[in-house]
Amino acid sequence: MAGLSDHCGICGLEFLYALPRCPICHKSVCDGCAKRMGGNTFCGTDCSHAFFFGGEEEVEENEAHRYEDGE
């Protein structure tokens, strides 16, 4: 009878138990490869930053300078 197993989406190792999945790209990730941020497990820093800081939102250049100048 086949048991439950899972492969790490980063290093490719097989484990005899289910691995946590990245909430952004849904890759399985082992403890050795996991990046943890804010209580969540991610496959890397790109996914963790996308989760917490959003996607690629464009900020108009004059708005960015306005905040830097303290307006």
PyMOL Python script that loads the backbone (N, CA, C, O; Angstrom):
from pymol import cmd

cmd.read_pdbstr("""\
ATOM      1  N   MET A   1       0.844  -1.176   0.000  1.00  0.00           N
ATOM      2  CA  MET A   1       0.000   0.000   0.000  1.00  0.00           C
ATOM      3  C   MET A   1       0.891   1.241   0.000  1.00  0.00           C
ATOM      4  O   MET A   1       1.812   1.357   0.808  1.00  0.00           O
ATOM      5  N   ALA A   2       0.613   2.138  -0.888  1.00  0.00           N
ATOM      6  CA  ALA A   2       1.427   3.344  -1.015  1.00  0.00           C
ATOM      7  C   ALA A   2       1.092   4.314   0.111  1.00  0.00           C
ATOM      8  O   ALA A   2      -0.071   4.480   0.480  1.00  0.00           O
ATOM      9  N   GLY A   3       2.126   4.951   0.648  1.00  0.00           N
ATOM     10  CA  GLY A   3       1.935   5.929   1.709  1.00  0.00           C
ATOM     11  C   GLY A   3       1.948   7.341   1.160  1.00  0.00           C
ATOM     12  O   GLY A   3       2.212   7.562  -0.022  1.00  0.00           O
ATOM     13  N   LEU A   4       1.668   8.261   2.003  1.00  0.00           N
ATOM     14  CA  LEU A   4       1.675   9.662   1.648  1.00  0.00           C
ATOM     15  C   LEU A   4       3.120  10.126   1.510  1.00  0.00           C
ATOM     16  O   LEU A   4       3.932   9.882   2.403  1.00  0.00           O
ATOM     17  N   SER A   5       3.446  10.776   0.434  1.00  0.00           N
ATOM     18  CA  SER A   5       4.784  11.341   0.263  1.00  0.00           C
ATOM     19  C   SER A   5       4.661  12.654  -0.499  1.00  0.00           C
ATOM     20  O   SER A   5       3.645  12.926  -1.139  1.00  0.00           O
ATOM     21  N   ASP A   6       5.699  13.452  -0.419  1.00  0.00           N
ATOM     22  CA  ASP A   6       5.691  14.758  -1.069  1.00  0.00           C
ATOM     23  C   ASP A   6       7.110  15.091  -1.498  1.00  0.00           C
ATOM     24  O   ASP A   6       8.072  14.663  -0.862  1.00  0.00           O
ATOM     25  N   HIS A   7       7.240  15.847  -2.566  1.00  0.00           N
ATOM     26  CA  HIS A   7       8.540  16.291  -3.066  1.00  0.00           C
ATOM     27  C   HIS A   7       8.693  17.787  -2.801  1.00  0.00           C
ATOM     28  O   HIS A   7       7.742  18.552  -2.959  1.00  0.00           O
ATOM     29  N   CYS A   8       9.882  18.196  -2.401  1.00  0.00           N
ATOM     30  CA  CYS A   8      10.164  19.621  -2.243  1.00  0.00           C
ATOM     31  C   CYS A   8      10.276  20.244  -3.632  1.00  0.00           C
ATOM     32  O   CYS A   8      10.974  19.720  -4.500  1.00  0.00           O
ATOM     33  N   GLY A   9       9.596  21.345  -3.834  1.00  0.00           N
ATOM     34  CA  GLY A   9       9.634  22.039  -5.118  1.00  0.00           C
ATOM     35  C   GLY A   9      10.921  22.797  -5.354  1.00  0.00           C
ATOM     36  O   GLY A   9      11.149  23.277  -6.464  1.00  0.00           O
ATOM     37  N   ILE A  10      11.769  22.921  -4.348  1.00  0.00           N
ATOM     38  CA  ILE A  10      13.027  23.649  -4.482  1.00  0.00           C
ATOM     39  C   ILE A  10      14.197  22.689  -4.662  1.00  0.00           C
ATOM     40  O   ILE A  10      14.901  22.762  -5.669  1.00  0.00           O
ATOM     41  N   CYS A  11      14.417  21.787  -3.702  1.00  0.00           N
ATOM     42  CA  CYS A  11      15.576  20.887  -3.764  1.00  0.00           C
ATOM     43  C   CYS A  11      15.257  19.547  -4.419  1.00  0.00           C
ATOM     44  O   CYS A  11      16.173  18.834  -4.828  1.00  0.00           O
ATOM     45  N   GLY A  12      13.973  19.189  -4.528  1.00  0.00           N
ATOM     46  CA  GLY A  12      13.570  17.962  -5.192  1.00  0.00           C
ATOM     47  C   GLY A  12      13.604  16.711  -4.332  1.00  0.00           C
ATOM     48  O   GLY A  12      13.298  15.627  -4.830  1.00  0.00           O
ATOM     49  N   LEU A  13      13.964  16.821  -3.064  1.00  0.00           N
ATOM     50  CA  LEU A  13      13.992  15.654  -2.187  1.00  0.00           C
ATOM     51  C   LEU A  13      12.577  15.160  -1.902  1.00  0.00           C
ATOM     52  O   LEU A  13      11.629  15.942  -1.848  1.00  0.00           O
ATOM     53  N   GLU A  14      12.456  13.839  -1.721  1.00  0.00           N
ATOM     54  CA  GLU A  14      11.157  13.239  -1.406  1.00  0.00           C
ATOM     55  C   GLU A  14      11.062  12.983   0.092  1.00  0.00           C
ATOM     56  O   GLU A  14      12.015  12.515   0.715  1.00  0.00           O
ATOM     57  N   PHE A  15       9.916  13.291   0.655  1.00  0.00           N
ATOM     58  CA  PHE A  15       9.663  13.104   2.080  1.00  0.00           C
ATOM     59  C   PHE A  15       8.468  12.189   2.256  1.00  0.00           C
ATOM     60  O   PHE A  15       7.588  12.142   1.397  1.00  0.00           O
ATOM     61  N   LEU A  16       8.429  11.463   3.361  1.00  0.00           N
ATOM     62  CA  LEU A  16       7.355  10.507   3.619  1.00  0.00           C
ATOM     63  C   LEU A  16       6.134  11.146   4.262  1.00  0.00           C
ATOM     64  O   LEU A  16       5.233  10.439   4.713  1.00  0.00           O
ATOM     65  N   TYR A  17       6.093  12.441   4.309  1.00  0.00           N
ATOM     66  CA  TYR A  17       4.974  13.172   4.891  1.00  0.00           C
ATOM     67  C   TYR A  17       4.672  14.389   4.017  1.00  0.00           C
ATOM     68  O   TYR A  17       5.494  14.787   3.192  1.00  0.00           O
ATOM     69  N   ALA A  18       3.521  14.961   4.197  1.00  0.00           N
ATOM     70  CA  ALA A  18       3.113  16.125   3.412  1.00  0.00           C
ATOM     71  C   ALA A  18       3.904  17.354   3.843  1.00  0.00           C
ATOM     72  O   ALA A  18       4.085  17.599   5.036  1.00  0.00           O
ATOM     73  N   LEU A  19       4.365  18.111   2.881  1.00  0.00           N
ATOM     74  CA  LEU A  19       5.119  19.340   3.147  1.00  0.00           C
ATOM     75  C   LEU A  19       4.187  20.548   3.060  1.00  0.00           C
ATOM     76  O   LEU A  19       3.174  20.505   2.363  1.00  0.00           O
ATOM     77  N   PRO A  20       4.533  21.622   3.768  1.00  0.00           N
ATOM     78  CA  PRO A  20       3.734  22.848   3.623  1.00  0.00           C
ATOM     79  C   PRO A  20       3.885  23.411   2.218  1.00  0.00           C
ATOM     80  O   PRO A  20       4.899  23.188   1.557  1.00  0.00           O
ATOM     81  N   ARG A  21       2.892  24.129   1.775  1.00  0.00           N
ATOM     82  CA  ARG A  21       2.905  24.720   0.435  1.00  0.00           C
ATOM     83  C   ARG A  21       3.010  26.229   0.527  1.00  0.00           C
ATOM     84  O   ARG A  21       2.460  26.854   1.433  1.00  0.00           O
ATOM     85  N   CYS A  22       3.721  26.797  -0.420  1.00  0.00           N
ATOM     86  CA  CYS A  22       3.842  28.252  -0.528  1.00  0.00           C
ATOM     87  C   CYS A  22       2.469  28.818  -0.896  1.00  0.00           C
ATOM     88  O   CYS A  22       1.848  28.331  -1.840  1.00  0.00           O
ATOM     89  N   PRO A  23       1.977  29.835  -0.175  1.00  0.00           N
ATOM     90  CA  PRO A  23       0.649  30.378  -0.474  1.00  0.00           C
ATOM     91  C   PRO A  23       0.583  31.165  -1.781  1.00  0.00           C
ATOM     92  O   PRO A  23      -0.513  31.462  -2.257  1.00  0.00           O
ATOM     93  N   ILE A  24       1.720  31.507  -2.369  1.00  0.00           N
ATOM     94  CA  ILE A  24       1.724  32.274  -3.619  1.00  0.00           C
ATOM     95  C   ILE A  24       1.788  31.349  -4.838  1.00  0.00           C
ATOM     96  O   ILE A  24       0.916  31.409  -5.705  1.00  0.00           O
ATOM     97  N   CYS A  25       2.814  30.494  -4.911  1.00  0.00           N
ATOM     98  CA  CYS A  25       3.005  29.644  -6.095  1.00  0.00           C
ATOM     99  C   CYS A  25       2.578  28.194  -5.862  1.00  0.00           C
ATOM    100  O   CYS A  25       2.561  27.398  -6.801  1.00  0.00           O
ATOM    101  N   HIS A  26       2.234  27.844  -4.625  1.00  0.00           N
ATOM    102  CA  HIS A  26       1.732  26.520  -4.248  1.00  0.00           C
ATOM    103  C   HIS A  26       2.751  25.400  -4.402  1.00  0.00           C
ATOM    104  O   HIS A  26       2.365  24.239  -4.533  1.00  0.00           O
ATOM    105  N   LYS A  27       4.038  25.718  -4.389  1.00  0.00           N
ATOM    106  CA  LYS A  27       5.076  24.685  -4.396  1.00  0.00           C
ATOM    107  C   LYS A  27       5.193  24.099  -2.998  1.00  0.00           C
ATOM    108  O   LYS A  27       5.067  24.811  -2.002  1.00  0.00           O
ATOM    109  N   SER A  28       5.438  22.791  -2.933  1.00  0.00           N
ATOM    110  CA  SER A  28       5.764  22.163  -1.649  1.00  0.00           C
ATOM    111  C   SER A  28       7.179  22.579  -1.294  1.00  0.00           C
ATOM    112  O   SER A  28       8.037  22.701  -2.169  1.00  0.00           O
ATOM    113  N   VAL A  29       7.421  22.796  -0.008  1.00  0.00           N
ATOM    114  CA  VAL A  29       8.753  23.248   0.407  1.00  0.00           C
ATOM    115  C   VAL A  29       9.131  22.579   1.729  1.00  0.00           C
ATOM    116  O   VAL A  29       8.338  22.540   2.670  1.00  0.00           O
ATOM    117  N   CYS A  30      10.370  22.048   1.781  1.00  0.00           N
ATOM    118  CA  CYS A  30      10.839  21.364   2.991  1.00  0.00           C
ATOM    119  C   CYS A  30      11.376  22.387   3.998  1.00  0.00           C
ATOM    120  O   CYS A  30      11.528  23.566   3.678  1.00  0.00           O
ATOM    121  N   ASP A  31      11.659  21.921   5.211  1.00  0.00           N
ATOM    122  CA  ASP A  31      12.162  22.812   6.264  1.00  0.00           C
ATOM    123  C   ASP A  31      13.498  23.457   5.887  1.00  0.00           C
ATOM    124  O   ASP A  31      13.754  24.608   6.239  1.00  0.00           O
ATOM    125  N   GLY A  32      14.329  22.729   5.186  1.00  0.00           N
ATOM    126  CA  GLY A  32      15.640  23.261   4.811  1.00  0.00           C
ATOM    127  C   GLY A  32      15.576  24.368   3.775  1.00  0.00           C
ATOM    128  O   GLY A  32      16.423  25.261   3.770  1.00  0.00           O
ATOM    129  N   CYS A  33      14.592  24.322   2.907  1.00  0.00           N
ATOM    130  CA  CYS A  33      14.472  25.311   1.825  1.00  0.00           C
ATOM    131  C   CYS A  33      13.488  26.432   2.145  1.00  0.00           C
ATOM    132  O   CYS A  33      13.497  27.467   1.478  1.00  0.00           O
ATOM    133  N   ALA A  34      12.651  26.242   3.143  1.00  0.00           N
ATOM    134  CA  ALA A  34      11.573  27.194   3.442  1.00  0.00           C
ATOM    135  C   ALA A  34      12.120  28.538   3.905  1.00  0.00           C
ATOM    136  O   ALA A  34      13.109  28.608   4.635  1.00  0.00           O
ATOM    137  N   LYS A  35      11.463  29.588   3.471  1.00  0.00           N
ATOM    138  CA  LYS A  35      11.711  30.948   3.957  1.00  0.00           C
ATOM    139  C   LYS A  35      10.483  31.334   4.767  1.00  0.00           C
ATOM    140  O   LYS A  35       9.360  31.299   4.263  1.00  0.00           O
ATOM    141  N   ARG A  36      10.700  31.698   6.013  1.00  0.00           N
ATOM    142  CA  ARG A  36       9.581  32.033   6.893  1.00  0.00           C
ATOM    143  C   ARG A  36       9.524  33.537   7.113  1.00  0.00           C
ATOM    144  O   ARG A  36      10.536  34.197   7.349  1.00  0.00           O
ATOM    145  N   MET A  37       8.315  34.050   7.026  1.00  0.00           N
ATOM    146  CA  MET A  37       8.115  35.480   7.216  1.00  0.00           C
ATOM    147  C   MET A  37       6.691  35.690   7.700  1.00  0.00           C
ATOM    148  O   MET A  37       5.743  35.218   7.072  1.00  0.00           O
ATOM    149  N   GLY A  38       6.538  36.387   8.799  1.00  0.00           N
ATOM    150  CA  GLY A  38       5.214  36.713   9.316  1.00  0.00           C
ATOM    151  C   GLY A  38       4.375  35.503   9.681  1.00  0.00           C
ATOM    152  O   GLY A  38       3.150  35.549   9.568  1.00  0.00           O
ATOM    153  N   GLY A  39       5.002  34.427  10.114  1.00  0.00           N
ATOM    154  CA  GLY A  39       4.275  33.236  10.509  1.00  0.00           C
ATOM    155  C   GLY A  39       3.866  32.336   9.362  1.00  0.00           C
ATOM    156  O   GLY A  39       3.163  31.351   9.586  1.00  0.00           O
ATOM    157  N   ASN A  40       4.275  32.636   8.149  1.00  0.00           N
ATOM    158  CA  ASN A  40       3.949  31.821   6.981  1.00  0.00           C
ATOM    159  C   ASN A  40       5.212  31.184   6.417  1.00  0.00           C
ATOM    160  O   ASN A  40       6.321  31.650   6.677  1.00  0.00           O
ATOM    161  N   THR A  41       5.037  30.120   5.646  1.00  0.00           N
ATOM    162  CA  THR A  41       6.142  29.420   5.002  1.00  0.00           C
ATOM    163  C   THR A  41       6.067  29.676   3.506  1.00  0.00           C
ATOM    164  O   THR A  41       5.029  29.457   2.883  1.00  0.00           O
ATOM    165  N   PHE A  42       7.167  30.138   2.934  1.00  0.00           N
ATOM    166  CA  PHE A  42       7.241  30.454   1.505  1.00  0.00           C
ATOM    167  C   PHE A  42       8.386  29.679   0.865  1.00  0.00           C
ATOM    168  O   PHE A  42       9.272  29.182   1.560  1.00  0.00           O
ATOM    169  N   CYS A  43       8.364  29.580  -0.462  1.00  0.00           N
ATOM    170  CA  CYS A  43       9.432  28.880  -1.177  1.00  0.00           C
ATOM    171  C   CYS A  43      10.652  29.771  -1.362  1.00  0.00           C
ATOM    172  O   CYS A  43      11.743  29.265  -1.622  1.00  0.00           O
ATOM    173  N   GLY A  44      10.495  31.076  -1.234  1.00  0.00           N
ATOM    174  CA  GLY A  44      11.613  31.995  -1.394  1.00  0.00           C
ATOM    175  C   GLY A  44      11.220  33.416  -1.042  1.00  0.00           C
ATOM    176  O   GLY A  44      10.065  33.698  -0.723  1.00  0.00           O
ATOM    177  N   THR A  45      12.193  34.299  -1.106  1.00  0.00           N
ATOM    178  CA  THR A  45      11.931  35.686  -0.740  1.00  0.00           C
ATOM    179  C   THR A  45      11.033  36.391  -1.754  1.00  0.00           C
ATOM    180  O   THR A  45      10.309  37.317  -1.387  1.00  0.00           O
ATOM    181  N   ASP A  46      11.065  35.972  -3.022  1.00  0.00           N
ATOM    182  CA  ASP A  46      10.194  36.612  -4.013  1.00  0.00           C
ATOM    183  C   ASP A  46       8.720  36.403  -3.650  1.00  0.00           C
ATOM    184  O   ASP A  46       7.927  37.343  -3.704  1.00  0.00           O
ATOM    185  N   CYS A  47       8.363  35.193  -3.287  1.00  0.00           N
ATOM    186  CA  CYS A  47       6.967  34.911  -2.916  1.00  0.00           C
ATOM    187  C   CYS A  47       6.603  35.573  -1.594  1.00  0.00           C
ATOM    188  O   CYS A  47       5.488  36.071  -1.442  1.00  0.00           O
ATOM    189  N   SER A  48       7.529  35.585  -0.634  1.00  0.00           N
ATOM    190  CA  SER A  48       7.207  36.219   0.654  1.00  0.00           C
ATOM    191  C   SER A  48       7.004  37.718   0.482  1.00  0.00           C
ATOM    192  O   SER A  48       6.112  38.291   1.107  1.00  0.00           O
ATOM    193  N   HIS A  49       7.804  38.358  -0.344  1.00  0.00           N
ATOM    194  CA  HIS A  49       7.640  39.796  -0.572  1.00  0.00           C
ATOM    195  C   HIS A  49       6.364  40.075  -1.356  1.00  0.00           C
ATOM    196  O   HIS A  49       5.685  41.066  -1.090  1.00  0.00           O
ATOM    197  N   ALA A  50       6.027  39.221  -2.315  1.00  0.00           N
ATOM    198  CA  ALA A  50       4.784  39.406  -3.068  1.00  0.00           C
ATOM    199  C   ALA A  50       3.572  39.284  -2.145  1.00  0.00           C
ATOM    200  O   ALA A  50       2.590  40.007  -2.317  1.00  0.00           O
ATOM    201  N   PHE A  51       3.630  38.380  -1.173  1.00  0.00           N
ATOM    202  CA  PHE A  51       2.519  38.172  -0.247  1.00  0.00           C
ATOM    203  C   PHE A  51       2.317  39.377   0.662  1.00  0.00           C
ATOM    204  O   PHE A  51       1.190  39.837   0.846  1.00  0.00           O
ATOM    205  N   PHE A  52       3.408  39.890   1.231  1.00  0.00           N
ATOM    206  CA  PHE A  52       3.285  40.962   2.218  1.00  0.00           C
ATOM    207  C   PHE A  52       3.314  42.366   1.626  1.00  0.00           C
ATOM    208  O   PHE A  52       2.691  43.278   2.171  1.00  0.00           O
ATOM    209  N   PHE A  53       4.021  42.549   0.528  1.00  0.00           N
ATOM    210  CA  PHE A  53       4.177  43.897  -0.018  1.00  0.00           C
ATOM    211  C   PHE A  53       3.445  44.095  -1.327  1.00  0.00           C
ATOM    212  O   PHE A  53       3.569  45.151  -1.947  1.00  0.00           O
ATOM    213  N   GLY A  54       2.690  43.112  -1.759  1.00  0.00           N
ATOM    214  CA  GLY A  54       1.891  43.248  -2.968  1.00  0.00           C
ATOM    215  C   GLY A  54       2.688  42.974  -4.222  1.00  0.00           C
ATOM    216  O   GLY A  54       3.888  42.705  -4.188  1.00  0.00           O
ATOM    217  N   GLY A  55       1.979  43.052  -5.323  1.00  0.00           N
ATOM    218  CA  GLY A  55       2.592  42.808  -6.621  1.00  0.00           C
ATOM    219  C   GLY A  55       3.383  44.002  -7.082  1.00  0.00           C
ATOM    220  O   GLY A  55       3.919  44.771  -6.283  1.00  0.00           O
ATOM    221  N   GLU A  56       3.444  44.139  -8.378  1.00  0.00           N
ATOM    222  CA  GLU A  56       4.230  45.221  -8.950  1.00  0.00           C
ATOM    223  C   GLU A  56       3.348  46.447  -9.167  1.00  0.00           C
ATOM    224  O   GLU A  56       2.892  46.718 -10.278  1.00  0.00           O
ATOM    225  N   GLU A  57       3.122  47.168  -8.096  1.00  0.00           N
ATOM    226  CA  GLU A  57       2.339  48.391  -8.204  1.00  0.00           C
ATOM    227  C   GLU A  57       3.267  49.516  -8.627  1.00  0.00           C
ATOM    228  O   GLU A  57       4.343  49.705  -8.060  1.00  0.00           O
ATOM    229  N   GLU A  58       2.833  50.251  -9.622  1.00  0.00           N
ATOM    230  CA  GLU A  58       3.651  51.353 -10.094  1.00  0.00           C
ATOM    231  C   GLU A  58       3.307  52.614  -9.317  1.00  0.00           C
ATOM    232  O   GLU A  58       2.137  52.976  -9.186  1.00  0.00           O
ATOM    233  N   VAL A  59       4.312  53.266  -8.814  1.00  0.00           N
ATOM    234  CA  VAL A  59       4.132  54.529  -8.106  1.00  0.00           C
ATOM    235  C   VAL A  59       4.640  55.624  -9.028  1.00  0.00           C
ATOM    236  O   VAL A  59       5.763  55.564  -9.530  1.00  0.00           O
ATOM    237  N   GLU A  60       3.797  56.623  -9.242  1.00  0.00           N
ATOM    238  CA  GLU A  60       4.230  57.720 -10.099  1.00  0.00           C
ATOM    239  C   GLU A  60       5.405  58.432  -9.455  1.00  0.00           C
ATOM    240  O   GLU A  60       5.461  58.587  -8.235  1.00  0.00           O
ATOM    241  N   GLU A  61       6.333  58.861 -10.280  1.00  0.00           N
ATOM    242  CA  GLU A  61       7.566  59.439  -9.769  1.00  0.00           C
ATOM    243  C   GLU A  61       7.324  60.696  -8.938  1.00  0.00           C
ATOM    244  O   GLU A  61       7.994  60.889  -7.924  1.00  0.00           O
ATOM    245  N   ASN A  62       6.398  61.544  -9.331  1.00  0.00           N
ATOM    246  CA  ASN A  62       6.155  62.763  -8.562  1.00  0.00           C
ATOM    247  C   ASN A  62       5.520  62.450  -7.207  1.00  0.00           C
ATOM    248  O   ASN A  62       5.731  63.195  -6.250  1.00  0.00           O
ATOM    249  N   GLU A  63       4.744  61.360  -7.103  1.00  0.00           N
ATOM    250  CA  GLU A  63       4.178  60.969  -5.807  1.00  0.00           C
ATOM    251  C   GLU A  63       5.264  60.471  -4.873  1.00  0.00           C
ATOM    252  O   GLU A  63       5.235  60.762  -3.677  1.00  0.00           O
ATOM    253  N   ALA A  64       6.226  59.721  -5.404  1.00  0.00           N
ATOM    254  CA  ALA A  64       7.320  59.206  -4.572  1.00  0.00           C
ATOM    255  C   ALA A  64       8.138  60.358  -4.012  1.00  0.00           C
ATOM    256  O   ALA A  64       8.529  60.323  -2.845  1.00  0.00           O
ATOM    257  N   HIS A  65       8.403  61.371  -4.813  1.00  0.00           N
ATOM    258  CA  HIS A  65       9.170  62.524  -4.336  1.00  0.00           C
ATOM    259  C   HIS A  65       8.374  63.334  -3.317  1.00  0.00           C
ATOM    260  O   HIS A  65       8.953  63.917  -2.400  1.00  0.00           O
ATOM    261  N   ARG A  66       7.055  63.374  -3.470  1.00  0.00           N
ATOM    262  CA  ARG A  66       6.224  64.108  -2.542  1.00  0.00           C
ATOM    263  C   ARG A  66       6.338  63.523  -1.135  1.00  0.00           C
ATOM    264  O   ARG A  66       6.428  64.272  -0.163  1.00  0.00           O
ATOM    265  N   TYR A  67       6.335  62.186  -1.014  1.00  0.00           N
ATOM    266  CA  TYR A  67       6.446  61.548   0.289  1.00  0.00           C
ATOM    267  C   TYR A  67       7.842  61.707   0.867  1.00  0.00           C
ATOM    268  O   TYR A  67       7.995  61.828   2.083  1.00  0.00           O
ATOM    269  N   GLU A  68       8.858  61.708   0.019  1.00  0.00           N
ATOM    270  CA  GLU A  68      10.232  61.877   0.497  1.00  0.00           C
ATOM    271  C   GLU A  68      10.456  63.295   1.024  1.00  0.00           C
ATOM    272  O   GLU A  68      11.224  63.496   1.965  1.00  0.00           O
ATOM    273  N   ASP A  69       9.789  64.269   0.421  1.00  0.00           N
ATOM    274  CA  ASP A  69       9.958  65.666   0.833  1.00  0.00           C
ATOM    275  C   ASP A  69       9.149  65.997   2.085  1.00  0.00           C
ATOM    276  O   ASP A  69       9.298  67.083   2.646  1.00  0.00           O
ATOM    277  N   GLY A  70       8.302  65.082   2.523  1.00  0.00           N
ATOM    278  CA  GLY A  70       7.536  65.295   3.742  1.00  0.00           C
ATOM    279  C   GLY A  70       6.222  66.005   3.516  1.00  0.00           C
ATOM    280  O   GLY A  70       5.620  66.484   4.478  1.00  0.00           O
ATOM    281  N   GLU A  71       5.757  66.092   2.303  1.00  0.00           N
ATOM    282  CA  GLU A  71       4.471  66.759   2.024  1.00  0.00           C
ATOM    283  C   GLU A  71       3.314  65.870   2.353  1.00  0.00           C
ATOM    284  O   GLU A  71       2.161  66.268   2.181  1.00  0.00           O
TER     285      GLU A  71
END
""", "prot")
cmd.dss("prot")
cmd.show_as("cartoon", "prot")
cmd.util.cbc("prot")
cmd.orient("prot")
